[in-house]
Amino acid sequence: MFDVRSYAVLLNEFFETGMSCEQLTACIRDKLAAENESVTPVDHSSSRLHLILNNNKVMFVFTALTGGEVRLHRQFREKIKEVGKTEFLPAIMDGKKCFGLLSTARWFVP
């Protein structure tokens, strides 16, 4: 199952949030509660609509928490010029089901 903590872990892997995964999870949950919204766990059998609704809720809250200002982790900053739409998608890695972060980006071209 992919829940709010899972979103926080992926966001912390990609962005420098200045928070631990536990802190970011708590902030996301608090902000969702303040908005009277919830993110229900998803898995590989979840509908596309369920995934989109969760993505939109989490990214809305994350943008509000960061004020729309966030930095990529250094290893990504060295390669990516600009980040566009970011969403979470089910994936299969090494034969195992997982979720990943997909983002449109403009890469640096040497």
Buried (B, 14 or more C-beta within 10 A) or exposed (E): EBEBBBBBBBBBEBBBBEBEBEEBBBBBBEBBEEEEBEBEEBEEEBEEEBBEBBBEBBBBBBEBBBEEEBEBEEEBEEEBEEBEEBBBEBEEEEEEEEBEBEEEBEEEEE
